[in-house]
Every structure is written in structure tokens, then in C-alpha cells.
Amino acid sequence: MEDPASFLARKAVKGMVGAIGSQYKKSRREKTNAVDLGEIRFELLMSFRGHARGPGKYQTAAVYSLDYDSSREILATAGADGTVRIWSKDRPDGRVIHSMPGQSARSVAFASDGRLAIGGDTKRLIVMEPVSANDVGPEVVRSWDYKHAMNRVAWAPRGNVLAAYTSSGDVVTCDGSGGPLQVLFHRRLGEFVGAPCLRFTPDGTRIARSTYESVAAHTTAGDQAESIRVAKSRTCGFDYSADGRQIAVGVDDGLIHVFQWPGGEPVRVLRSHAPLSGLGATVPAVEYSPDGQMVATAGYDGVLQIWRANDGALLGRKDCQGGIIYALKWISGGKEMAVATGFGAVQVWALARPGDR
């Protein structure tokens, strides 16, 4: 039985730890709350629902990835339920074009000609012919098998190279016309992998991947060209500005670090997203606007935030009320935003600024 002195000492230590924790949480809120200028008004245009709960321990209905084909005005999404769906204003029910029974679909990406790349837990990289919202099909035109799941897929700007970031940390590529799959980068023993994010630079000469504490860019021949160490936090989503001169990187403490590219000179830190109980403040979604004037971020707190790129001013924020936000996409020439949520819905928001008609 615990004696009274020990009991009182333990209670005192527990109280001190609780007070320190409360103060830490308060300081985190103060750091992550930026002043909202309110220059952007958000109007929910549509909320597409179709992805169901997937298999596995957590049975989430998360939409892990989305992309937009501007020429056909359609959205493609990949969900934890193993389905890949196509959405449009004329087809809001989300037509299923591919299914992975018992697995999760992790990533989708449109090529410039409308072909759709798909990655998921089936350990297969898939390319489908150009799709539309109402057509029957489309057909799978090429697929490649690998020993690990395909967590993220990305096309080069001209559609001549397709890359995938695997669950093991390897990066594999293939010729856009259907050549063999090749390992561009093999994760070194002991190297930690961050939240999977993979992008080509705007000029298509580099393939960048998230690592545990950095973003590393490789040439299409596999040589490491640049690396930016972000912070003592796990890197998550990142994106390049349209001119390729900046890169914005979200990390798991709710901050977004902006750097010059190449070179890695720090530009600013956007004090952004608050932590979600038990899950941290991970920021998996970072997207520059098509004109490079704004950058949108979203995270596990379910809040969409839009920043002015040249000075980091917060132009607007919106709690999307859809749980975790895994992905974002500027659509309709930057006038609207598509949001992939953790509750199985894809939301489309109109973004209005003073003076817009």
C-alpha cells in the first residue's frame, strides 16, 4: 500500500506535468493561429458522396487522393474502400471505374492527355485510357507489378514519364508510352520515410519525394540533385510554385515551411494548422494556385486555409466539417477548390474575393 507522503508527491508531480502540458497546448494554439484577413469567401457548391468504409482495422471512408482533368472537367478520386471514382457536375454520384476488393486505392493522377494513373495496396501501377464522366469503361491500357504498394503516383508535365512512390520508400518510373518499370531510387537501409508525397518540378527535370525530415529531388536518371532539410519533424505534403522558384512543405507539427528552389534558402514559415487529438497536426495537402499567387493548405484538423504567396498573409480559412483533409486541388482555373475528406466526401468550394463578380 502506498504511504501518504509518496501519494502526495506523485500527485504533485502529476499536477506539474498537467500544468506544463496545458501551457504547451496554449502556446501551440498561439503559434498556429494566424490572423485571417477574410479576403476570400467560401461557398459550398457540391458535396459528392460515394466512397464507403474500407477494410482493415479502422474501417475509414477516407478519400486519400484526387486529381482534376481540366479539359474534361472531371475529378478522379481514390478511396480507402478500394474504389477509383469519376465525378462531375453532371455526374455527382461518382461512377466507379476501377476497384481493388479488400484493398485501398491510394493515389490517382491525370496525364496532360487525359490518361489516368492509379496506385494502391494491390502492388500494381495502372494506367487507364482517357476517361469521361459518362462513358462506359474506360479500359486499362497498361499495368506494372511491383513488390510493394504504390502509395503515390505522378506524371511529368508532358506526360512522358510516370513515377510512383512505394510503401517501402522506393521510387519507380516508366516511360509514358508503356516501357518497363525501373527503380529510380531505392531507399537506403535505416532511412526513414515521411508521409508519401511525390511531385515533378514544373519543368519536368526533377522528381521530388518526401523523406522523414527533408524533400529530396532526383534527376530522371536517378541522381540526387537537391535536398532541403525542413525541420525535426516528419515532412508531409509539398508543392512547387508555378514558376518553380519556391517550394512549400507541410510537416506534422502544423507548420508550412516555404523555401527558395533550388538552393533551399528559407523564405517564411506559415503558422497554420492546430493539432487533432491523438493524431498530431499533420499537413498532407499543400497546393499552389495555377497562377502561383496563392497557396492552399489543409490538414488533420479539417481546415482549409489559403495564403498569399508573396508575403504569407492568410486570406481565408474554412472548417470543412468533413474530418481529416487528405488532398486538395485547384479547379476551374483557380476559382474553385476540390477537397478530399476523411468521411468519404469530395467537396467543391467556390472561392470569391472582393471585386469578383
C-alpha positions in Angstrom: 0.0 0.0 0.0 1.3 3.5 -0.9 2.2 5.7 2.0 0.7 9.2 2.3 4.0 11.0 1.5 4.6 9.1 -1.7 0.9 9.6 -2.7 1.2 13.4 -2.2 4.5 13.5 -4.1 3.1 11.6 -7.0 0.0 13.8 -7.2 2.2 16.9 -7.1 4.3 15.7 -10.0 1.2 14.8 -12.0 -0.2 18.2 -11.4 3.1 19.9 -12.6 3.1 17.7 -15.7 -0.5 18.6 -16.4 0.2 22.3 -16.0 3.2 22.2 -18.3 1.1 20.3 -20.9 -1.7 22.9 -20.7 0.8 25.7 -21.2 2.3 23.8 -24.1 -1.1 23.4 -25.8 -1.8 27.1 -25.2 1.5 28.1 -26.8 0.8 25.8 -29.7 -2.6 27.5 -30.3 -1.0 30.9 -30.2 1.7 29.8 -32.7 -0.7 28.2 -35.1 -3.4 30.8 -35.1 -2.7 33.4 -37.9 -4.8 36.5 -38.4 -7.4 35.8 -41.1 -7.8 38.8 -43.4 -11.1 37.4 -44.7 -10.4 38.3 -48.3 -11.7 35.0 -49.6 -15.3 33.9 -49.1 -16.1 30.2 -49.3 -19.3 28.9 -50.8 -20.0 25.1 -50.9 -21.1 24.3 -54.4 -21.2 20.5 -54.2 -20.5 17.6 -51.8 -20.1 14.4 -53.7 -20.6 11.3 -51.6 -19.9 7.7 -52.7 -16.8 6.2 -51.1 -17.8 3.7 -48.4 -15.9 2.4 -45.4 -12.9 0.3 -46.4 -11.4 -2.9 -44.9 -8.9 -3.0 -42.2 -8.7 -2.2 -38.5 -10.0 1.4 -38.7 -12.6 0.9 -41.5 -12.2 4.5 -42.6 -14.1 6.0 -45.5 -11.2 8.4 -46.3 -10.7 9.8 -49.8 -6.9 9.6 -50.0 -6.2 11.3 -53.3 -7.9 13.4 -56.0 -6.9 15.0 -59.3 -8.7 17.1 -61.9 -8.8 16.9 -65.7 -9.5 20.5 -66.8 -10.1 19.6 -70.5 -13.0 17.3 -69.5 -13.9 19.0 -66.2 -13.9 15.8 -64.2 -12.5 14.8 -60.8 -10.9 11.4 -60.1 -10.7 10.1 -56.5 -9.1 7.1 -54.8 -10.6 5.8 -51.5 -9.9 3.5 -48.6 -12.8 1.4 -49.9 -10.7 0.3 -52.8 -12.6 2.2 -55.5 -11.5 4.8 -58.0 -14.3 7.1 -59.0 -15.1 9.8 -61.6 -17.1 12.9 -60.6 -18.5 15.9 -62.5 -21.3 18.4 -62.1 -23.4 16.3 -64.5 -22.5 13.0 -62.7 -22.4 13.7 -59.0 -22.9 10.0 -58.0 -19.3 9.1 -58.6 -19.0 6.4 -61.3 -16.7 3.6 -60.2 -14.1 3.0 -63.0 -11.7 0.7 -61.0 -11.9 -1.5 -57.9 -9.4 -3.2 -55.6 -11.5 -5.6 -53.5 -10.2 -5.9 -49.9 -7.5 -3.3 -50.5 -7.3 0.5 -50.5 -6.8 2.8 -53.6 -4.1 5.3 -52.6 -3.5 7.7 -55.4 -4.7 9.0 -58.8 -3.1 11.4 -61.3 -4.1 12.6 -64.7 -1.6 13.0 -67.5 -1.8 16.0 -69.8 -3.6 13.9 -72.4 -6.3 12.6 -70.0 -4.8 9.2 -69.2 -5.3 8.2 -65.5 -2.6 6.6 -63.4 -3.7 4.6 -60.3 -1.8 3.3 -57.3 -2.9 1.3 -54.3 -2.3 -1.6 -52.0 -2.5 -4.2 -54.8 1.2 -3.5 -55.6 0.3 -2.7 -59.1 0.7 0.6 -61.1 -2.2 1.0 -63.5 -2.8 3.4 -66.5 -6.3 3.8 -67.9 -7.2 5.4 -71.2 -8.6 9.0 -71.2 -11.9 8.9 -69.3 -15.1 11.0 -69.1 -17.8 11.1 -66.5 -20.5 9.3 -68.6 -18.6 6.9 -70.8 -18.7 3.1 -70.2 -15.2 1.9 -69.2 -12.5 3.1 -69.6 -10.1 0.3 -70.3 -6.8 -0.4 -68.5 -4.2 0.2 -71.2 -1.1 -0.8 -69.2 -0.2 -2.2 -65.8 3.1 -3.0 -63.9 3.5 -5.2 -60.9 6.0 -4.4 -58.1 6.9 -5.9 -54.7 5.4 -3.1 -52.7 2.2 -1.0 -52.6 2.0 2.1 -54.8 1.3 4.9 -52.3 1.6 7.9 -54.6 1.7 8.4 -58.4 2.7 11.4 -60.5 3.1 12.3 -64.2 5.7 14.5 -65.7 4.2 17.7 -67.1 4.4 16.5 -70.7 3.1 13.0 -69.8 6.3 11.3 -71.0 7.3 9.9 -67.6 5.2 8.2 -64.9 6.6 7.8 -61.4 5.3 6.0 -58.2 6.4 6.3 -54.6 6.1 2.8 -53.0 5.3 1.8 -49.4 8.9 0.7 -49.0 10.3 4.2 -49.9 11.4 3.2 -53.3 10.6 5.4 -56.3 9.9 3.6 -59.6 9.4 5.1 -63.0 8.4 4.1 -66.5 8.2 5.7 -69.9 4.8 7.3 -70.5 4.3 5.3 -73.7 4.4 2.0 -71.7 8.0 0.9 -71.3 9.3 -1.4 -68.4 9.1 -0.3 -64.8 12.5 0.8 -63.4 13.7 1.6 -59.9 14.8 5.2 -59.9 15.6 5.3 -56.2 16.0 2.5 -53.7 15.6 3.5 -50.1 18.8 3.1 -48.1 18.9 0.8 -45.1 18.0 2.8 -42.0 16.5 5.8 -43.9 13.1 6.8 -42.5 10.2 7.6 -44.9 7.9 10.5 -44.4 4.3 10.8 -45.3 4.3 9.8 -49.0 4.4 12.8 -51.4 5.8 12.7 -54.9 5.9 15.6 -57.5 7.8 16.5 -60.6 9.3 20.0 -60.7 7.3 22.3 -63.1 10.0 21.9 -65.8 9.8 18.1 -65.6 13.6 17.7 -65.0 13.4 16.5 -61.3 11.3 14.1 -59.3 10.9 15.2 -55.7 9.9 12.9 -52.8 9.3 13.4 -49.1 11.7 11.8 -46.7 11.4 11.9 -42.9 12.9 15.4 -42.4 13.5 16.6 -45.9 12.4 16.8 -49.5 14.9 15.2 -51.9 14.8 15.8 -55.7 16.3 13.4 -58.2 17.1 13.7 -61.9 15.1 11.4 -64.2 18.3 9.3 -64.4 18.1 8.7 -60.6 20.9 11.0 -59.4 20.1 13.1 -56.3 20.2 16.7 -57.4 18.9 18.7 -54.4 17.8 18.1 -50.9 16.1 20.5 -48.4 16.2 19.7 -44.7 12.9 21.0 -43.3 12.8 20.5 -39.6 13.0 17.9 -36.9 9.5 16.9 -37.9 8.1 14.5 -40.5 7.6 16.0 -43.9 4.2 15.5 -45.4 2.7 17.3 -48.4 4.6 19.8 -50.5 4.2 21.6 -53.8 6.2 23.9 -56.2 5.1 27.3 -57.3 4.1 27.5 -61.0 7.4 29.2 -61.9 9.4 26.6 -59.9 11.1 29.2 -57.7 9.6 28.2 -54.4 8.5 25.1 -52.6 6.1 24.9 -49.7 6.4 22.0 -47.4 3.9 20.9 -44.7 5.1 19.0 -41.7 3.5 17.1 -38.8 3.6 19.9 -36.3 1.1 22.0 -38.3 3.5 24.4 -39.9 4.3 25.0 -43.6 7.9 25.9 -44.4 8.5 27.9 -47.6 11.9 27.8 -49.3 13.5 29.1 -52.4 14.1 26.5 -55.1 16.7 25.5 -55.9 19.0 26.3 -53.0 16.7 25.8 -50.1 17.0 29.3 -48.6 14.2 29.7 -46.0 11.6 32.3 -47.1 9.0 32.1 -44.3 7.0 29.8 -42.0 3.2 29.8 -42.2 1.9 29.1 -38.7 -1.0 27.1 -39.7 -2.9 24.0 -38.5 -3.8 23.1 -35.0 -3.2 19.5 -33.7 -6.0 16.9 -33.7 -6.3 14.9 -30.6 -4.2 11.8 -30.9 -3.1 12.4 -34.5 -0.9 15.5 -34.3 -1.1 18.4 -36.7 -0.1 16.7 -39.9 -0.4 18.8 -43.1 -0.7 16.3 -46.0 -2.2 18.8 -48.5 -0.3 21.7 -50.0 -1.2 23.2 -53.4 -0.1 26.4 -55.2 -2.7 28.1 -57.3 -2.3 27.8 -61.1 -1.1 31.5 -61.3 1.3 31.0 -58.3 -0.3 33.9 -56.4 -1.8 31.8 -53.6 -1.0 28.5 -51.7 -3.7 26.4 -50.1 -3.1 24.1 -47.2 -5.2 21.6 -45.3 -4.5 19.0 -42.6 -5.8 16.6 -40.0 -7.7 19.5 -38.3 -10.1 19.5 -41.3 -9.5 23.2 -42.0 -8.8 24.6 -45.5 -6.5 27.7 -45.4 -5.5 29.9 -48.3 -2.4 32.1 -48.1 -1.0 34.9 -50.3 2.2 33.5 -51.7 4.3 36.7 -51.8 4.0 37.6 -48.1 2.3 34.7 -46.3 -0.8 36.6 -45.4 -3.8 34.4 -44.5 -6.5 35.3 -47.0 -9.2 32.9 -45.7 -9.9 29.8 -43.7 -12.7 27.4 -43.7 -13.6 24.4 -41.4 -14.9 21.9 -44.0 -16.6 19.8 -41.4 -15.5 16.6 -43.2 -12.9 15.2 -40.9 -9.3 14.9 -42.0 -8.4 16.5 -45.3 -6.0 14.3 -47.3 -5.8 16.2 -50.6 -6.7 19.5 -52.3 -6.9 20.6 -56.0 -7.5 24.0 -57.5 -10.1 23.6 -60.3 -11.9 25.9 -62.8 -8.8 28.0 -63.3 -8.3 28.6 -59.6 -11.8 29.9 -58.9 -12.8 26.7 -57.1 -11.2 24.2 -54.7 -11.8 20.4 -54.5 -11.3 18.9 -51.1 -10.9 15.1 -50.3 -12.2 14.4 -46.8 -11.9 11.6 -44.3 -15.6 11.0 -44.2 -15.9 9.7 -47.8 -17.0 13.0 -49.4 -15.4 15.2 -52.0 -16.4 18.9 -51.5 -16.2 21.6 -54.1 -15.9 25.2 -52.8 -16.2 28.4 -54.7 -13.6 31.0 -53.8 -14.8 34.6 -54.1 -12.6 37.7 -53.5 -13.6 41.4 -53.2 -14.4 42.7 -56.6 -15.2 39.3 -58.1 -18.5 39.2 -60.0 
